[in-house]
Amino acid sequence: MTPKKPKTPKTLTTLEAANIGRQMGVRGLCIYRDDVDRDLWQIVTPGRVESHEPMDKKSWRAFITASGWIERPVRYDAGNGRKVTVPASDEQDLFDAIREQLSPHAVAAIASCLQTNRTNNTEVDREVHWFAEELYKLLGGYEQQSRLAEELGL
C-alpha cells in the first residue's frame, strides 16, 4: 500500500476570491489575472494595486483580515451642510453589482465618459463627480483608470 500524499488546499479562482472578499466586507475589491504574469492575481482595492500568488480559502481569509481593507459605514456630504451615513452593505451592493457585471475595462470606459459630461445643474454634476470618483477607487486609482482607458483608445 502506497502512502497517501498530504492533501494540498485548492487554490481559489479570482471570482471565488472576490466573492469571499465581498462577503467579509471588503469595499472596492477587484481581482483578475495579472496582464504580465498570468499566474499571479492582480488585486485592486481603493488606492492600492497589488500582485500576489493565488491563495487557498484559509490563506485568503487570513490575508484579508490582516490587510485593513474591511471598512465601516461611510458619511458623505449630501450638500447644504447635511451629512448622510450610508451603510456599507447598501453601497457595497451597488459596487458588488458593478464588479460582478462589468470588466475593469468597462468601468474605466464609464468613468472616462463621466469625466467629460456636464449638466446645467451643479448638484447633479456633484453627484456624477462623486460616482466617477468611486469608480476610480474601484479600479485602484486614477493611474489604473487612465491605463485601462488608454488601452481602449479613450
N, C-alpha and C positions, 0 to 999 in steps of 0.2 A: 504494500500500500504506500503510495507516494504522499509525502506530507503536503498539506494544503498551503497555498500561498496566502499571506495575510491579505484581506480584502482592502483594496485601495478605494478611498472615498471618491464618489462620482463628481467630476468637475461640472459645475453649473454652466448652462448656456448663458449668453448675455441677457436674454429675455427672463430666464429664471432669476438671475441675479438682480435685475432691475425690479422685478416683482417683489422679491424679498426686501429690497431696499425700501420700496414704497410702503410695504406692509409695516416696516419698522419705523416709518415716519420720516424718511429722508426726503427733503424737498429738492426739486430741481435736478434729480438724478437721471442721467442718460448714460447708457453703456453700449458700446459697439466695438467691433473688432478694429484694432489699430490699422490705419492705412498702410503703414510701412511694414510692420511685423504682424501678420495675421494671427500669430499665435498669442498675441497679447490683447488684453482688454484696454480700451480707451474709456476711462471713467470721467465723466463730466458732471461737476456739481457747480453751483453758483460761485464764480470766482476761481475755480480750480479745474485743471485738466491733468489727469494722471494716467500713466500706463502701468499696468500690473499684470502679472501672471494670472491666468484664470484660477479660481478657487473653488473648493467644495463648500457645501452649505455651512458647515460649522466654522470654517475659516472666514468665510464671507461675513457671517453674522458677527464674529469677533472683530473683524476689521471695521465694520460699520459702527459698532459700539464704541470702539476706540477712536474713531475718526472725528467726532464732534459734529457730524453732519445733521444729527437729529435736532430739529428746531421746534420751538414753541409757537403759539399763536402770535400773529404779527399785527401791529397797529399801523394804519395808514392815515394819511392826511386826506380827509374827504372834502376839503375845501371849506371856506368860511369858518375856519377855526375848529371844525369838527374832526374828531379822531374816530376811526372805525376799527374795531378789533375783528379780524377775520379768523375764524377758527382754522387751524392748519388743515383740518380734514376737508373743508369746503374748497379752499384754494388748491389743496393738493389734488382733489378730484379733477379740477379743471386741467391742471398741468399733467396729471397722470394720463388723462384722455389725450392730450396733445402728444405726449411721449409715445403712447401706445398706437396712435393712429397716423402720426406723421414722422417722417425721417428727419434727421438733423438738417439735411439739405432743404426740405420743405419748410421747416421752421425758420431757417436762415432767409429763405425767399420771402416768407411772410413778413419777417422783421424788416427786410430791405424795403418792401412796399410800404410798410407803416412809416418808415423814415421820411418818405417823400410826400406823404399826403397831409394836407392841412384843410381845416374847415373854417367857416366864419363864426364858429362857436369855440371860445377859448377853453371852456370846461370840457367839451368833447375832445379837443386837442390834448388837454392834460391827461384825460383817461386813455387815449390812444397811445400817448407817450409812455404812460405807466405800463401798459400792456407790452409795448415794444421792449422796454427795459427788462421786464420779466422774461421775455423770450431770449434776450441776450444772456441773461443769467442762466436760463435753461440750457443754452448752448455752451456755457463756460466763459462768457465774456465777449467783448466787442471784437477782439482779435480772432476768436474762433468763428464768430458770425461772419466777419469780413472774409476770412479764408474760404468758408463754405460758399458765400455769395460770389466770390471771385471765381470759384470752380464752376459755378452755374452761369457765369457770364453776366452777372448783375452789377 
